[in-house]
Amino acid sequence: MKKDSENWLKIARYDLKVADDCFKAANYLTCLEKCHNALERLLKGIISENSLETRKIHDLLRLASEALLTNLQTEALDLFQELNSIYMST
């Protein structure tokens, strides 16, 4: 795995840990933001691993497309859309 991709994954894992902590503390809005961050960074890691340029965008659906994830299930796409709407509104 490329070093840049490893860094994205490391940060994504941290964000997921923070999301879990926030959920346990009933801090749900921050939990959702951190879930979005974790997915965003995971997707950017995939993009980086595929030797593509990572852009400074936060749209999970666009990132999934740029990561060349074309066969996502409807449930995943719906989740990405829902997290996008929550993230963008905050």
C-alpha positions in Angstrom: 0.0 0.0 0.0 1.2 3.5 -0.8 2.3 5.8 2.0 -0.3 8.4 1.1 -3.1 5.8 1.0 -1.9 4.5 4.4 -2.2 8.0 5.8 -5.7 8.4 4.5 -6.7 5.0 6.1 -5.1 5.9 9.4 -7.0 9.2 9.6 -10.2 7.4 8.6 -9.8 4.9 11.4 -9.3 7.7 13.9 -12.4 9.5 12.7 -14.4 6.2 13.1 -13.1 5.9 16.6 -14.1 9.5 17.4 -17.5 8.8 15.8 -18.0 5.8 18.1 -17.0 7.8 21.2 -19.4 10.6 20.2 -22.2 8.0 19.7 -21.6 6.6 23.2 -21.8 10.1 24.6 -25.1 10.8 22.7 -23.4 13.5 20.6 -25.1 12.3 17.5 -24.5 15.3 15.2 -20.8 15.1 15.7 -21.0 11.3 15.3 -22.6 11.7 11.9 -20.0 14.3 10.9 -17.2 12.0 11.9 -18.8 9.1 10.0 -18.8 11.3 6.9 -15.2 12.2 7.5 -14.2 8.6 7.9 -15.9 7.6 4.6 -14.5 10.6 2.8 -11.0 9.8 3.8 -11.4 6.1 3.0 -12.6 7.0 -0.5 -9.6 9.4 -0.9 -7.3 6.6 0.2 -8.8 4.4 -2.5 -8.3 7.2 -5.1 -4.8 7.7 -3.9 -4.0 4.0 -4.1 -5.2 4.0 -7.7 -2.7 6.7 -8.5 -5.4 9.3 -9.1 -5.3 12.8 -7.8 -7.4 13.5 -4.6 -9.3 16.7 -4.8 -10.6 18.9 -2.0 -14.2 17.9 -2.2 -16.5 16.4 0.4 -19.3 14.9 -1.7 -19.2 11.2 -1.0 -21.0 10.2 -4.2 -18.5 12.1 -6.3 -15.7 10.6 -4.4 -17.1 7.1 -4.8 -17.3 7.8 -8.6 -13.7 9.1 -8.7 -12.6 6.0 -6.7 -14.1 4.0 -9.5 -16.6 2.3 -7.2 -19.3 1.6 -9.8 -21.2 -1.3 -8.3 -22.3 0.1 -4.9 -25.5 -1.2 -3.6 -28.5 1.1 -3.4 -28.3 1.1 0.4 -24.7 2.4 0.3 -25.6 5.1 -2.2 -28.6 6.2 -0.1 -26.3 6.3 3.0 -23.7 8.5 1.1 -26.5 10.8 0.0 -27.9 11.1 3.5 -24.5 11.8 5.1 -23.8 14.3 2.3 -27.0 16.2 3.2 -26.2 16.2 6.9 -22.6 17.2 6.4 -23.4 20.0 4.0 -26.0 21.5 6.3 -23.6 21.7 9.2 
